[in-house]
Amino acid sequence: MNFEQDFFNFFGDKYSFLYLKSVVVSTAQNLCTVTFLYPSEKENLTDDEKEEITDFIKNKLKLESLVLKVKFMKVYVEEKLIRKSIFQIFEDKFKLLNTYIKDSDVEIKITNLDVEVILKVSPRINDFIVSNKVANYLAKELKNNYLTDFIITISPCADKIDEVDIDNIEIKTSAKKTLRYDVLVIKNILGGDILPKPEYLSHIVAPKSSVIVAGYINKLERKDFVIKKGARAGQQKAYFSFILEDRHGKMDCIYFCPKKYERDLDALEENMFLLLHGDVRMGLSNKLTLYIDKIALASEVEQVPIEQENVVYKEIEIEKLSAVEQDNMFGKIDKYNSKIMNNNIVVFDIETTGLNPDLDQIIELGAVKIEHGNIIEKFSTFVKPTIEIPYEVSELTHITNDMVEDAPPIEHVIKQFYDFSKDCVLCGHNVIGFDIKFIRRFGSYYDLTFDNDIIDTMNEARVSKLKISRFNLGTVTKALGIELVGAHRAWNDAYATAQVLLKLNELGR
């Protein structure tokens, strides 16, 4: 069955601007994901059009028990995005080119008809490109990604010299640099050598493989359990758990111990300094936990405190707002009841790398503070995640990886937001179901407890007299006559939510 041909035969020219990017079936997730791309100059598809396409796919593919997810993504033909795609294609398919071709060797010319990419390379690399048909492959992949024709021009430069041997290159990757410090290994306890270059615990804010950390043991416990299934059912096994603390953070750790290592683990004591290797995953307590596979006894080396490192972040924007402006917008302050008048309220919103509060990360946080019915203060910042922002998230929020590159990390932001919202009621739209879960999770990493009282404007809207069937922020603001400008950006959504809170309160008196 040619799904793509059947699709366009059925709809004719109606959706001729769509490009079928992929159909991916995951039996593990019980999910079928169909992705369409379309040019940025085209208007967004309406909900009815999306539903029409989704219904066709359901009927055509006969997915039975699989859940169908259809994604529609706009494509932006921008130099920065194209440049990043080129080097990602090299990394995936022709890794050595990332060593020999630098950013300055790539020239991109965008016209209304096509895009020309000029690669300035040495004669030797030119031979490699020709023999491996790199230009053809690159043109095809870029066209698939950006829905426009690409002309790849290879420009051999006789004066460009390869500094290393092509057969003995060290492959470079695009991984972000991890900030590390030095420790001294005294003795390997189990699992072999560990590179004595741990990273700071406070910088680990998401699941991560092959992690090296160091710190002091706290709350060391041994527990024994009986294996219930498998070939060793009925046998007793031990596991050791403790909290590891370095100078700037802490993390739960666990090691399921083979019998031959029990004596070594029983010898561990409180306040020992250990170097550990393992994978960070979500633990049984719903917190990030290091599952250990290597342990070494170590000692600290004198190090520069992290606060003194030469790291410059963009400032978090906290500013006072004009009371006169607020009076003009919301009128007299006595039109609100005691819930508004007797509390300081921080209305906030976040943008994230995904929808899973246990795994995804915050990339933007915006908030306003309300005192006596007036919006008096603004809090706004990007947050630098430790993972790439997915394409579909950038499509929705217009927040790109470049925009958060110089932003402060979550450790810095969550502490500032804790101070900003201390002793205030927290408010947001669907805040109970989403936003507060992220805030509390990241707060817990730094011993910050967000146990503030909460107002959820989605719930407020549900019990109001509004005659609407959907209660998302866009629908509620429209029903209240409030303008929502720049939706899916944290500050804009927070500001609109503050107006919703006040208006609902006014109407409900």
Secondary structure, DSSP 4 states (H G I P E B T S, - for coil): --HHHHHHHHHTTTTTT-EEEEEEEETTTTEEEEEEEEETTSPPPPHHHHHHHHHHHHHHHT-TTSEEEEEEEEE---HHHHHHHHHHHHHHH-TTHHHH--GGGEEEEE-SSEEEEEEEE-HHHHHHHHHTTHHHHHHHHHHHHHSSEEEEEEEE-TT----S-GGG------PPPPPB--EEEEEEEESS---S--B-GGG--S-EEEEEEEEEEEEEEEEEEE--SSTTTT-EEEEEEEEEE-SS-EEEEEEEE-GGGHHHHHT--TT-EEEEEEEEEE-TTSSEEEEEEEEEEEEE-----GGGS----PPPEEEE--HHHHHHHH--GGGS-HHHHTSEEEEEEEEESSS-TTT--EEEEEEEEEETTEEEEEEEEE---SSPPPHHHHHHH---HHHHTTSPPHHHHHHHHHHHHTTSEEEETTIIIIIHHHHHHHHHHTT------EEEHHHHHHTSS---S--SHHHHHHHHT----STTSHHHHHHHHHHHHHHHHHHH-
